[in-house]
C-alpha cells in the first residue's frame, strides 16, 4: 500500500479507502482511478481473510439507527478529546488538521474539551461510546506528555490514537512533534551561519518539549564538535518576560553569545526587546532564532527565523492513523519490545533575524 500511495501521489489512508471501496470517502473520481491504475500496475491485490468481514463492513455499526431496523450505521464520526484548547493557539491548529483529514475521508470530527476533569472525560467517553456512528477516538493533550488512558479506552473496544501525548510504554499509536530534531535543526542553522557560541533560552525544564529541544541543541553542538557550555543556557517559562530577563543575563556573561536560540517565539520576542535596550542590532550584531512559527513571528522587527511546530500535520496524521486502525491496516499496539510512535518533523522557516558572521 505504501508503494501504491507513492506511485499515485496520495496518502496511504487514501489508498486504503479506495481499495476497500469505502463509500463514504469524498475522493475525486480521478483520484480513485489513479489509485486503481497504479495498484494494477504494481500487481497489488487486496488481501481477503476467510471468516472475517471486509474492511468496509468493519466501519459499519450493527443494529438499527439511521440504517433502519437491522441495518448498518456507517461509522463516520471521529471523537476528538483534548484537555485544553483556549489557552494556546497550538491545539486549535491540530483540530484543523484533524477536521480536514476526516472530511476528506467522509467523516466528521466531534471535538470535546475536558479541561483535565476526570468526571467530564468519563461522561464524554460514555456519550461517544453510545454513538452508533463512532469510528474511533483521537485523544489529545495541550502539552506533550505521558498519559494514562482512561479505562474505557484501555479496554480496546474502540480504535484510539494519541495526539501530542503517549502512553508509558510507547506501544499505542501516538503522534508527537519531533522536538529533538527541531532543536537540532535550529542550532545547526545557527552553526552553519558561523555562530559557534550560541545561547539557549529554554522553557520550563520539567516539560518534555523543553527537555527534547535542549537535547537537540546539545546534539547539534556535539555533531559540529563544539563544546556544550552550561553558562550559555537559561531556563524560562515560555513567556516574553523570561526571554527578556534571560537575554540580559546571557549578555552579561564574560564571553556573551553571538546568537540566541529561544525555545519559543514569545521568549524570542522578549529577547529582541532586551537586545534593543542594550543597543544591539539584530541580526547585524547578534542573531536570534525562535521556535513555533506563531503568527506574530512574521511581524517582529526583523521578522523572526523560527522552527514550525507542525500542529496541523500532526492532526492530519492522527486521523489517518485512526483510519488505518479502523480498516485493520495498522495494528492497535506495537509488538513486545517495539515502539508505536510517529514523530512529525519541525521545518525551518528562514526570515531576517539570522545573519552569517
C-alpha positions, 0 to 999 in steps of 0.5 A: 500500500505504501508503494501504491500511495507513492506511485499515485501521489496520495496518502496511504489512508487514501489508498486504503479507502479506495481499495476497500471501496469505502463509500463514504470517502469524498475522493475525486473520481480521478483520484480513485482511478489513479489509485486503481491504475497504479495498484494494477500496475504494481500487481497489488491485490487486496488481501481477503481473510476467510471468516472475517468481514471486509474492511468496509463492513468493519466501519459499519455499526450493527443494529438499527439507527439511521440504517433502519431496523437491522441495518448498518450505521456507517461509522463516520464520526471521529471523537476528538478529546483534548484537555485544553484548547483556549489557552494556546493557539497550538491545539486549535491548529491540530483540530484543523488538521484533524477536521480536514483529514476526516472530511476528506475521508467522509467523516466528521470530527466531534471535538470535546474539551475536558479541561483535565476533569476526570468526571467530564472525560468519563461522561464524554467517553460514555456519550461517544461510546453510545454513538452508533456512528463512532469510528474511533477516538483521537485523544489529545493533550495541550502539552506533550506528555505521558498519559494514562488512558482512561479505562474505557479506552484501555479496554480496546473496544474502540480504535484510539490514537494519541495526539501530542501525548503517549502512553508509558510504554510507547506501544499505542499509536501516538503522534508527537512533534519531533522536538529533538530534531527541531532543536537540532535543526535550529542550532545547526542553522545557527552553526552553519551561519558561523555562530559557534557560541550560541545561547539557549533560552529554554522553557520550563525544564520539567516539560518534555518539549523543553527537555527534547529541544535542549537535547537537540541543541546539545546534539547539534553542538556535539555533531559540529564538535563544539563544546556544550557550555552550561553558562550559555543556557537559561531556563524560562517559562515560555513567556516574553518576560523570561526571554527578556530577563534571560537575554540580559543575563546571557549578555552579561556573561564574560564571553556573551553569545553571538546568537540566541536560540529561544525555545519559543517565539514569545521568549524570542520576542522578549529577547529582541526587546532586551537586545534593543535596550542594550543597543544591539542590532539584530541580526547585524550584531547578534542573531536570534532564532525562535521556535513555533512559527506563531503568527506574530513571528512574521511581524517582529522587527526583523521578522523572526527565523523560527522552527514550525511546530507542525500542529496541523500535520500532526492532526492530519496524521492522527486521523489517518492513523485512526483510519488505518486502525479502523480498516485493520491496516495498522495494528492497535499496539506495537509488538513486545519490545517495539515502539508505536510512535510517529514523530512529525518533523519541525521545518525551518522557516528562514526570515531576517533575524539570522545573519552569517558572521 
